[in-house]
Amino acid sequence: MTEHPTSHEGRQPLAARPQERTRPRQRDAAVAAAAAATAIPAPAKGLAGAAPDPQAATRREGDRLRFVGAATRRIARGIDLDEIVLGLCRASVPTFSDAILVYLRDPLPVGDERPVNPFVLRLRRSDRLRLTDEETESLSETERLRLPAVDLQADLMPAAELCEVQAGSALAEVLRGVRPVFGDSAAARVALPELLGADRAVPSGHRVILAPLRGRRRVIGAAVFLRGAERPAFEANDLLVAAQLATHTALGIDKAVLYGREAYIADELQRTMLPDSLPQPTGVKLASRYLPAAETARVGGDWYDAIPLPGSRVALVVGDVMGHSMTSAAIMGQLRTTAQTLAGLDLPPQEVLHHLDEQAQRLGSDRMATCLYAVYDPVAHRITVANAGHPPPVLLHLGGRAEVLRVPPGAPIGVGGVDFEAVELDAPAGATLLLYTDGLVESRLRDVWTGIELLRERLAATARLTGPDHSPPLEALCDDVLDMLGPGDRDDDIALLAARFDGIAPSDVAYWFLDPDESAPGRARRLARRALGRWGLDDLSDSVELLISEVVTNAVRYAERPVTLRLLRTDTLRCEVGDDSPQLPRQRRAKDMDENGRGLFLVNRLARRWGATRLSTGKVVWFEMPVRG
């Protein structure tokens, strides 16, 4: 059980204030507590047999109404569960009670889901009024008499952490009745020990109200209000006050739990829609960032992706579906999946955008998105880009020059009936390509082209800091780009993908054409042996020759045109064999008497990784071997 000493009107807890600032505020805090004790005054007591004062009763009811209005507004200001419960505690102590206990169901049911059994209440928060001698020493005698009587040695909140509500018990009946009850009522005298614990009881002379917390569907907890022995007792109208506080708190908790569940779903949806991690393809380094439009709109239609392609190439994709809602995120997920599938077919960038456009039209007439699709070839040091209404990428050269690439803008995806055009550009080693969504460069304060120019200048300034011979670190570059955002620039989601082009040197590439005949495997072995010897990788020769022989033999069996063999040396040795047959090889378990079917088994056992990709002209089978040292 955690105690939170509280002062009047929701100020910072007294015990939590810095010691050096305590004395200047002592008198104000104590006076406020004294005034709070009479905020809801007790009935006026006149002479014996005298009639009650109507004006005093009217003032008392007015005080109650003002208190309920202020308290419910304070509770309603909370968004999450802790804020709502804290609002109830701060509003109640010390104005309405000297202490409060708030129990909530554990776990809390969400929406219409059925709660789990058993019915367990957990003490969520407890607050009490605590005033020390230092805080009351400067008060006048009259002000001291108006203070609530608080015994610092007495525990005003004796309570167990957990309480299991048994079916048919007195506590269950009180909670089922929903209405608050006085602690000295017959039902509460039995229910309170069940709630607080069998060996615990309310201190003698203290007054209690037990108020069930009922949400939209069911009871989700209970609140216990306590007053000290010297404070005026609770009246019948105070039950109505407690009911108002309990009702507003319970409904607020219901909404907070639903909001928390929706926020969790949104976070999970966005996380699963975007890549968990970026691949590490040969010849290029990648970094990314994603920022939602606001904490209240965590999901949106922006996405990015990096997809490895045959031949050590990589596809770089960034897109933006209109809006930032669950619907936009769902459409984004479908388009991203479609883009991954089309990339696996190794279609040209303009064809990928064409098929994405068709997919968007199948999803609905108003499904609009922008997309930029680029394919980087580290061997040729070239990049092919196609655009569908997206902001153009920016290329940061090694010397520090930032260039906005001239790419045909195209029409957005979903318009239909338009052609997309691709351009092929140089991608020199050391250069950095930045793909982004319009949320980075466009806002209410500036148009998109002004933002692009600011981005270009920011990249150039960052590059100058690292010197003309070094590229800026990718992660730091992404952070620096996002730092250009001002307070009014977060109008839209932001997706950012940065690619550093390292490339593969021509001296690390060996490429041959092999005639599809019986001599091809032997010639492939000899060529591979010479290349490995030239690279100083003779220790891999036996394994590589064996695997190349198996893969080339399988390619020759079905090929009608020359077979291609390519070796790439980076941190690994990659071997690629291509042919014009679209049939992908499948690993299978060969029987003892079979003469074939063991080639891919050897590849799977000896290679670090292997795979096969279907191309528009056939297929490529590849495997990788680790380079020792």
Buried (B, 14 or more C-beta within 10 A) or exposed (E): EEBBBBBBBBBEBBEEBEEEEBEEBBBEBBBBBBBBBBBBEEBBEEEEEEEEBEEBEEEBEEBBEEBBEBBBEBBBEBBBBEBBBBBBBBBBBBBBBBBBBBBBBBEBBBEEEEBEEEBBBBBBBBBBBBBBEEBBEEBEEEBEEBBBEBEEEBEBBBBBEEBEBEEEBBBBEBBEEBEBBBBEBEBBBBBBBBBBBEEBEBBEEBBBBBBBBBBEEBBBBBBBBBBBBBBBEBBEBBBBBBBBBBBBBBBBBBBBBBBBBBBEEBEEBBEEBBBEEBEEBBBBBBBBBBBBBEEEBBBBBBBBBBBBBBBBBBBBBBBBBBBBBBBBBBBBBBBBEBBBBBBBEBBBBBBBBBBBBEBBBEBEEEBBBBBBBBBBBBBBBBBBBBBBBBBBBBBBBBEBBBBBBEBBBBBBBBBEEBEBBBBEBEBEBBBBBBBBBBBBBBBEEBEEEEBBBBBBEBBBEBBEEBEEEEBBBBEEBBEBBBEBBEEEBBBBBBBBBBBBBBBBBEEBBBBBEBEBEEEBBEBBBEBBBEBBEEBEBEEBBEBBBBBBBBBBBBBBEBBEBBBBBBBBBBEBBBBBBBBBBEEEBEBEEBEEEEEEEBBBBBBEEBBEEBEBBBBEEBBBBBBBBEBEE
